[in-house]
Amino acid sequence: MTDATPPLHPVEREQLRTESTLVVTVKSTNEFHDDITGGIQALNTASPATSPPTLSFRSYDELMETLTPRALDLIEAIRQEEPASIDETARVVDRDVKNVHGELRRLAQLGIIFFESEGQKKAPSRVV
């Protein structure tokens, strides 16, 4: 997974905000294509989503490159400590703010965390 991961569609983002479970899978390109095609067909028929939000990777290597132990530490710190800013998140995990910000931005693009803005502060929140 690269930093060029596209942001989620607003419908996907809203679904993730309301769900408490994110399914993480490894699927072949064909399986992924079939899932996307089925999802588009469901949107065209206005059928409600019946499956939980899913984050799919093409390989276990890609999964492990994205959900590294450091990323998982960040997710757990946000879940337990509920930091009020990116700076506070970096202090909680004892890491550089710039690196934490980049990691959080990537996790937000994937819909794993969200940012709540309050003034000029952005607080990571709502870990799925």
Order of alpha helices (4+ residues) and beta strands (2+ residues): alpha-beta-alpha-beta-alpha-alpha-alpha-alpha-beta-beta
